[in-house]
């Protein structure tokens, strides 16, 4: 863990810090808008088993269509824009609309794992990674987004062994490891994720 902590400290003292801080500020702004919150939920539904960068482009193209398009039209647009699972994701997004009005209240009422568990249970298409991604992207900074990039880094630095499957129990175990790293580097989990993403990919996305 010490080698990874040292690498992260180097990044914190580089130009990457400005980019990370700017992205965190953007996330907090998203969390102030009900419409943007729902758009971000749809974005995270799109990212499951699909490329995040391509999902960003699709989100930009569809815009308000996440709330307005019929399921058939949304599916058609997702297919046209190159999503891998246009029919399933369109169905999930349309079904998620029933929570759109109440979602801001739920986000204020529930906290921590209770909130994330609610999202996983009630929003089809969200697993722990996607629910954590959504919460991070609307300004909540105490959830870890554990995908293969993060797992590969932790394995490479000898912090974990590569899991065969990412069950809820295993997800929470790895999240605890990330919390330890966050404490060592004086970062939130949201900030840590962005630094780790840069370390693995050379980019700071969302």
MODELLER restraints for C-alpha pairs under 7 A, 6 or more apart:
rsr = mdl.restraints
at = mdl.atoms
rsr.add(forms.Gaussian(group=physical.xy_distance, feature=features.Distance(at['CA:1:A'], at['CA:157:A']), mean=6.62, stdev=0.5))
rsr.add(forms.Gaussian(group=physical.xy_distance, feature=features.Distance(at['CA:1:A'], at['CA:159:A']), mean=6.06, stdev=0.5))
rsr.add(forms.Gaussian(group=physical.xy_distance, feature=features.Distance(at['CA:4:A'], at['CA:157:A']), mean=6.60, stdev=0.5))
rsr.add(forms.Gaussian(group=physical.xy_distance, feature=features.Distance(at['CA:5:A'], at['CA:181:A']), mean=6.79, stdev=0.5))
rsr.add(forms.Gaussian(group=physical.xy_distance, feature=features.Distance(at['CA:5:A'], at['CA:185:A']), mean=6.40, stdev=0.5))
rsr.add(forms.Gaussian(group=physical.xy_distance, feature=features.Distance(at['CA:8:A'], at['CA:195:A']), mean=6.94, stdev=0.5))
rsr.add(forms.Gaussian(group=physical.xy_distance, feature=features.Distance(at['CA:9:A'], at['CA:185:A']), mean=6.68, stdev=0.5))
rsr.add(forms.Gaussian(group=physical.xy_distance, feature=features.Distance(at['CA:11:A'], at['CA:17:A']), mean=6.83, stdev=0.5))
rsr.add(forms.Gaussian(group=physical.xy_distance, feature=features.Distance(at['CA:20:A'], at['CA:191:A']), mean=6.71, stdev=0.5))
rsr.add(forms.Gaussian(group=physical.xy_distance, feature=features.Distance(at['CA:20:A'], at['CA:194:A']), mean=6.43, stdev=0.5))
rsr.add(forms.Gaussian(group=physical.xy_distance, feature=features.Distance(at['CA:27:A'], at['CA:137:A']), mean=4.94, stdev=0.5))
rsr.add(forms.Gaussian(group=physical.xy_distance, feature=features.Distance(at['CA:27:A'], at['CA:138:A']), mean=4.95, stdev=0.5))
rsr.add(forms.Gaussian(group=physical.xy_distance, feature=features.Distance(at['CA:27:A'], at['CA:139:A']), mean=4.71, stdev=0.5))
rsr.add(forms.Gaussian(group=physical.xy_distance, feature=features.Distance(at['CA:28:A'], at['CA:138:A']), mean=5.75, stdev=0.5))
rsr.add(forms.Gaussian(group=physical.xy_distance, feature=features.Distance(at['CA:28:A'], at['CA:139:A']), mean=4.08, stdev=0.5))
rsr.add(forms.Gaussian(group=physical.xy_distance, feature=features.Distance(at['CA:30:A'], at['CA:36:A']), mean=5.58, stdev=0.5))
rsr.add(forms.Gaussian(group=physical.xy_distance, feature=features.Distance(at['CA:30:A'], at['CA:37:A']), mean=6.23, stdev=0.5))
rsr.add(forms.Gaussian(group=physical.xy_distance, feature=features.Distance(at['CA:30:A'], at['CA:138:A']), mean=5.31, stdev=0.5))
rsr.add(forms.Gaussian(group=physical.xy_distance, feature=features.Distance(at['CA:31:A'], at['CA:37:A']), mean=5.93, stdev=0.5))
rsr.add(forms.Gaussian(group=physical.xy_distance, feature=features.Distance(at['CA:31:A'], at['CA:138:A']), mean=4.19, stdev=0.5))
rsr.add(forms.Gaussian(group=physical.xy_distance, feature=features.Distance(at['CA:31:A'], at['CA:139:A']), mean=5.65, stdev=0.5))
rsr.add(forms.Gaussian(group=physical.xy_distance, feature=features.Distance(at['CA:34:A'], at['CA:104:A']), mean=6.55, stdev=0.5))
rsr.add(forms.Gaussian(group=physical.xy_distance, feature=features.Distance(at['CA:37:A'], at['CA:138:A']), mean=6.42, stdev=0.5))
rsr.add(forms.Gaussian(group=physical.xy_distance, feature=features.Distance(at['CA:38:A'], at['CA:100:A']), mean=6.38, stdev=0.5))
rsr.add(forms.Gaussian(group=physical.xy_distance, feature=features.Distance(at['CA:39:A'], at['CA:66:A']), mean=6.72, stdev=0.5))
rsr.add(forms.Gaussian(group=physical.xy_distance, feature=features.Distance(at['CA:40:A'], at['CA:134:A']), mean=6.38, stdev=0.5))
rsr.add(forms.Gaussian(group=physical.xy_distance, feature=features.Distance(at['CA:41:A'], at['CA:134:A']), mean=5.81, stdev=0.5))
rsr.add(forms.Gaussian(group=physical.xy_distance, feature=features.Distance(at['CA:42:A'], at['CA:93:A']), mean=6.01, stdev=0.5))
rsr.add(forms.Gaussian(group=physical.xy_distance, feature=features.Distance(at['CA:43:A'], at['CA:55:A']), mean=6.38, stdev=0.5))
rsr.add(forms.Gaussian(group=physical.xy_distance, feature=features.Distance(at['CA:43:A'], at['CA:56:A']), mean=7.00, stdev=0.5))
rsr.add(forms.Gaussian(group=physical.xy_distance, feature=features.Distance(at['CA:43:A'], at['CA:59:A']), mean=6.07, stdev=0.5))
rsr.add(forms.Gaussian(group=physical.xy_distance, feature=features.Distance(at['CA:44:A'], at['CA:130:A']), mean=5.56, stdev=0.5))
rsr.add(forms.Gaussian(group=physical.xy_distance, feature=features.Distance(at['CA:44:A'], at['CA:133:A']), mean=6.70, stdev=0.5))
rsr.add(forms.Gaussian(group=physical.xy_distance, feature=features.Distance(at['CA:44:A'], at['CA:134:A']), mean=5.88, stdev=0.5))
rsr.add(forms.Gaussian(group=physical.xy_distance, feature=features.Distance(at['CA:45:A'], at['CA:89:A']), mean=6.79, stdev=0.5))
rsr.add(forms.Gaussian(group=physical.xy_distance, feature=features.Distance(at['CA:45:A'], at['CA:125:A']), mean=5.52, stdev=0.5))
rsr.add(forms.Gaussian(group=physical.xy_distance, feature=features.Distance(at['CA:45:A'], at['CA:126:A']), mean=6.07, stdev=0.5))
rsr.add(forms.Gaussian(group=physical.xy_distance, feature=features.Distance(at['CA:45:A'], at['CA:130:A']), mean=6.89, stdev=0.5))
rsr.add(forms.Gaussian(group=physical.xy_distance, feature=features.Distance(at['CA:46:A'], at['CA:55:A']), mean=6.07, stdev=0.5))
rsr.add(forms.Gaussian(group=physical.xy_distance, feature=features.Distance(at['CA:46:A'], at['CA:89:A']), mean=6.33, stdev=0.5))
rsr.add(forms.Gaussian(group=physical.xy_distance, feature=features.Distance(at['CA:47:A'], at['CA:55:A']), mean=6.01, stdev=0.5))
rsr.add(forms.Gaussian(group=physical.xy_distance, feature=features.Distance(at['CA:48:A'], at['CA:130:A']), mean=6.73, stdev=0.5))
rsr.add(forms.Gaussian(group=physical.xy_distance, feature=features.Distance(at['CA:50:A'], at['CA:84:A']), mean=6.92, stdev=0.5))
rsr.add(forms.Gaussian(group=physical.xy_distance, feature=features.Distance(at['CA:58:A'], at['CA:81:A']), mean=6.40, stdev=0.5))
rsr.add(forms.Gaussian(group=physical.xy_distance, feature=features.Distance(at['CA:67:A'], at['CA:97:A']), mean=6.94, stdev=0.5))
rsr.add(forms.Gaussian(group=physical.xy_distance, feature=features.Distance(at['CA:71:A'], at['CA:90:A']), mean=5.71, stdev=0.5))
rsr.add(forms.Gaussian(group=physical.xy_distance, feature=features.Distance(at['CA:71:A'], at['CA:91:A']), mean=6.22, stdev=0.5))
rsr.add(forms.Gaussian(group=physical.xy_distance, feature=features.Distance(at['CA:71:A'], at['CA:94:A']), mean=6.24, stdev=0.5))
rsr.add(forms.Gaussian(group=physical.xy_distance, feature=features.Distance(at['CA:74:A'], at['CA:90:A']), mean=5.68, stdev=0.5))
rsr.add(forms.Gaussian(group=physical.xy_distance, feature=features.Distance(at['CA:75:A'], at['CA:86:A']), mean=4.94, stdev=0.5))
rsr.add(forms.Gaussian(group=physical.xy_distance, feature=features.Distance(at['CA:75:A'], at['CA:87:A']), mean=5.09, stdev=0.5))
rsr.add(forms.Gaussian(group=physical.xy_distance, feature=features.Distance(at['CA:75:A'], at['CA:90:A']), mean=5.05, stdev=0.5))
rsr.add(forms.Gaussian(group=physical.xy_distance, feature=features.Distance(at['CA:78:A'], at['CA:86:A']), mean=5.03, stdev=0.5))
rsr.add(forms.Gaussian(group=physical.xy_distance, feature=features.Distance(at['CA:79:A'], at['CA:86:A']), mean=5.20, stdev=0.5))
rsr.add(forms.Gaussian(group=physical.xy_distance, feature=features.Distance(at['CA:92:A'], at['CA:124:A']), mean=5.65, stdev=0.5))
rsr.add(forms.Gaussian(group=physical.xy_distance, feature=features.Distance(at['CA:92:A'], at['CA:125:A']), mean=6.20, stdev=0.5))
rsr.add(forms.Gaussian(group=physical.xy_distance, feature=features.Distance(at['CA:96:A'], at['CA:123:A']), mean=6.04, stdev=0.5))
rsr.add(forms.Gaussian(group=physical.xy_distance, feature=features.Distance(at['CA:116:A'], at['CA:131:A']), mean=6.07, stdev=0.5))
rsr.add(forms.Gaussian(group=physical.xy_distance, feature=features.Distance(at['CA:116:A'], at['CA:132:A']), mean=6.87, stdev=0.5))
rsr.add(forms.Gaussian(group=physical.xy_distance, feature=features.Distance(at['CA:119:A'], at['CA:131:A']), mean=6.25, stdev=0.5))
rsr.add(forms.Gaussian(group=physical.xy_distance, feature=features.Distance(at['CA:120:A'], at['CA:126:A']), mean=5.35, stdev=0.5))
rsr.add(forms.Gaussian(group=physical.xy_distance, feature=features.Distance(at['CA:120:A'], at['CA:127:A']), mean=5.43, stdev=0.5))
rsr.add(forms.Gaussian(group=physical.xy_distance, feature=features.Distance(at['CA:120:A'], at['CA:128:A']), mean=6.50, stdev=0.5))
rsr.add(forms.Gaussian(group=physical.xy_distance, feature=features.Distance(at['CA:120:A'], at['CA:131:A']), mean=6.44, stdev=0.5))
rsr.add(forms.Gaussian(group=physical.xy_distance, feature=features.Distance(at['CA:129:A'], at['CA:145:A']), mean=5.16, stdev=0.5))
rsr.add(forms.Gaussian(group=physical.xy_distance, feature=features.Distance(at['CA:129:A'], at['CA:146:A']), mean=5.73, stdev=0.5))
rsr.add(forms.Gaussian(group=physical.xy_distance, feature=features.Distance(at['CA:129:A'], at['CA:147:A']), mean=6.83, stdev=0.5))
rsr.add(forms.Gaussian(group=physical.xy_distance, feature=features.Distance(at['CA:132:A'], at['CA:143:A']), mean=5.48, stdev=0.5))
rsr.add(forms.Gaussian(group=physical.xy_distance, feature=features.Distance(at['CA:132:A'], at['CA:144:A']), mean=6.18, stdev=0.5))
rsr.add(forms.Gaussian(group=physical.xy_distance, feature=features.Distance(at['CA:132:A'], at['CA:145:A']), mean=5.56, stdev=0.5))
rsr.add(forms.Gaussian(group=physical.xy_distance, feature=features.Distance(at['CA:133:A'], at['CA:145:A']), mean=5.63, stdev=0.5))
rsr.add(forms.Gaussian(group=physical.xy_distance, feature=features.Distance(at['CA:136:A'], at['CA:143:A']), mean=6.67, stdev=0.5))
rsr.add(forms.Gaussian(group=physical.xy_distance, feature=features.Distance(at['CA:136:A'], at['CA:190:A']), mean=6.08, stdev=0.5))
rsr.add(forms.Gaussian(group=physical.xy_distance, feature=features.Distance(at['CA:137:A'], at['CA:206:A']), mean=6.86, stdev=0.5))
rsr.add(forms.Gaussian(group=physical.xy_distance, feature=features.Distance(at['CA:141:A'], at['CA:188:A']), mean=5.99, stdev=0.5))
rsr.add(forms.Gaussian(group=physical.xy_distance, feature=features.Distance(at['CA:141:A'], at['CA:189:A']), mean=5.80, stdev=0.5))
rsr.add(forms.Gaussian(group=physical.xy_distance, feature=features.Distance(at['CA:141:A'], at['CA:190:A']), mean=4.66, stdev=0.5))
rsr.add(forms.Gaussian(group=physical.xy_distance, feature=features.Distance(at['CA:142:A'], at['CA:188:A']), mean=6.50, stdev=0.5))
rsr.add(forms.Gaussian(group=physical.xy_distance, feature=features.Distance(at['CA:142:A'], at['CA:189:A']), mean=5.39, stdev=0.5))
rsr.add(forms.Gaussian(group=physical.xy_distance, feature=features.Distance(at['CA:142:A'], at['CA:190:A']), mean=6.58, stdev=0.5))
rsr.add(forms.Gaussian(group=physical.xy_distance, feature=features.Distance(at['CA:143:A'], at['CA:189:A']), mean=5.95, stdev=0.5))
rsr.add(forms.Gaussian(group=physical.xy_distance, feature=features.Distance(at['CA:143:A'], at['CA:190:A']), mean=6.81, stdev=0.5))
rsr.add(forms.Gaussian(group=physical.xy_distance, feature=features.Distance(at['CA:144:A'], at['CA:175:A']), mean=5.88, stdev=0.5))
rsr.add(forms.Gaussian(group=physical.xy_distance, feature=features.Distance(at['CA:144:A'], at['CA:189:A']), mean=5.70, stdev=0.5))
rsr.add(forms.Gaussian(group=physical.xy_distance, feature=features.Distance(at['CA:144:A'], at['CA:190:A']), mean=6.88, stdev=0.5))
rsr.add(forms.Gaussian(group=physical.xy_distance, feature=features.Distance(at['CA:144:A'], at['CA:193:A']), mean=6.96, stdev=0.5))
rsr.add(forms.Gaussian(group=physical.xy_distance, feature=features.Distance(at['CA:145:A'], at['CA:193:A']), mean=6.90, stdev=0.5))
rsr.add(forms.Gaussian(group=physical.xy_distance, feature=features.Distance(at['CA:149:A'], at['CA:200:A']), mean=6.63, stdev=0.5))
rsr.add(forms.Gaussian(group=physical.xy_distance, feature=features.Distance(at['CA:150:A'], at['CA:196:A']), mean=6.81, stdev=0.5))
rsr.add(forms.Gaussian(group=physical.xy_distance, feature=features.Distance(at['CA:151:A'], at['CA:162:A']), mean=6.91, stdev=0.5))
rsr.add(forms.Gaussian(group=physical.xy_distance, feature=features.Distance(at['CA:154:A'], at['CA:160:A']), mean=5.77, stdev=0.5))
rsr.add(forms.Gaussian(group=physical.xy_distance, feature=features.Distance(at['CA:155:A'], at['CA:161:A']), mean=5.64, stdev=0.5))
rsr.add(forms.Gaussian(group=physical.xy_distance, feature=features.Distance(at['CA:155:A'], at['CA:162:A']), mean=6.05, stdev=0.5))
rsr.add(forms.Gaussian(group=physical.xy_distance, feature=features.Distance(at['CA:179:A'], at['CA:189:A']), mean=6.65, stdev=0.5))
rsr.add(forms.Gaussian(group=physical.xy_distance, feature=features.Distance(at['CA:182:A'], at['CA:188:A']), mean=5.88, stdev=0.5))
rsr.add(forms.Gaussian(group=physical.xy_distance, feature=features.Distance(at['CA:182:A'], at['CA:189:A']), mean=6.04, stdev=0.5))
rsr.add(forms.Gaussian(group=physical.xy_distance, feature=features.Distance(at['CA:182:A'], at['CA:192:A']), mean=6.24, stdev=0.5))
rsr.add(forms.Gaussian(group=physical.xy_distance, feature=features.Distance(at['CA:194:A'], at['CA:204:A']), mean=5.91, stdev=0.5))
rsr.add(forms.Gaussian(group=physical.xy_distance, feature=features.Distance(at['CA:197:A'], at['CA:203:A']), mean=6.70, stdev=0.5))
rsr.add(forms.Gaussian(group=physical.xy_distance, feature=features.Distance(at['CA:197:A'], at['CA:204:A']), mean=6.42, stdev=0.5))
rsr.add(forms.Gaussian(group=physical.xy_distance, feature=features.Distance(at['CA:198:A'], at['CA:204:A']), mean=5.49, stdev=0.5))
